[in-house]
């Protein structure tokens, strides 16, 4: 009887151990399954994020293409339509000049007088310098300039800058602009220098009255 009870106890222990081992195995398998599920969910989330990023990029590219098309169309419209008349300004010291450019026979007038009518050759050459640099581009253009204030040379230089600016704006030509800048920067950029004012105790800006002790 004692042997039978021992065998029963050992069989019970073995069965309990087997059941425990089976439960452990099932737990391990469940944990592995859960880990696999979590990894799959992470991968799915990453794939979704990548897809969303790709969609956003595609939308951005489409918008950029639309914007480039719009800008190109605007540029075509701008280049296609030339201005009938352009007005620009030039300054030098106290003189201010305004030049108007339009289609015509190639005449250049300053205050209603043709350039050939100016007696001083140096002044007429100064005024005609931007037209000569433009060459054939300015053959069929009428230029009229009105100048006020300042002296003769100041007016000539103001008219020169006004004509150069008006031609660049009317023709919309970068090569002409570069040619003007290479020749002389003051053709397109106004000179900001002004005459220094006179001070007391002297006849001019810097000169002083002399002292005499005799």
Beta strands, then each sheet from edge to edge (+ up, - down):
strand 1: 85-92
strand 2: 95-103
strand 3: 108-110
strand 4: 113-114
strand 5: 141-148
sheet 1: 1+ 2- 5+ 3+ 4-
end
